[in-house]
Amino acid sequence: VQLQASGGGWMQTGGSLRLSCAASERFAMAWFRQAPGKERVFAAAITWRGGNTYHSSSVRGRFTISRDNANTVYLQMNNLKPEDTAVYYCAAGLAPSDVYNSHSYDYWGQGTLVTVSS
């Protein structure tokens, strides 16, 4: 199983970026993020068919997770803030028991860095 994340970069406060994660197979998927010196935390998740989505309170209303029919998951990030600066990891799971928990996921991408300047 391969996960290829892309789309990170530098953006000013208030700007937008879209992350992509291409998977070799179809899974339930999620985005986690890890800020410098901090633990990896949940950002958003989407079910296998895309019928249900989940967003952390810190990104809800600004970020949107979605997926297409070609096993690619997206994270649209709007109104970016400096505290969104982190390495963003996509994760895939066969049947995550707890979508918010990183231990529920079986596969991880390499991470893509998002830097938001004030």
Steps between C-alpha positions, in 0.01 A plus 500: 500500500632840404387842610639803323427836660553830322389861497679644800683828489517851635201728533411823672236520770156486348610317189407157370676178410377162386673182601464178304570143596494234232452145623569183308177348636175624646496546879347713767743788523603785721732794539706549811740782567807552712616847593863560594572356844149362542324168466320388189131585521187427305380750241236333283376161383272356237338160473566243231213614283528861595157515658625622836762756586653608828693815584677606815364803680814696413442467124123464474352770281835572334621163374303247296593142429369334186581218265456409137432167333866445421619436857623856555411693813519875525524747783386845397641747748354849503557797728836360605649611829859487629394227743421279201872479430587132517600192308178347370480124471239299319402167645296206376320228685305190409240557772607766751335428834554857612543745214656758732775268622820464300540141623187404303677551169711242325692703244662842495625737237831684520360834615487838335601824670260791526638831621271794571658836564339783692 
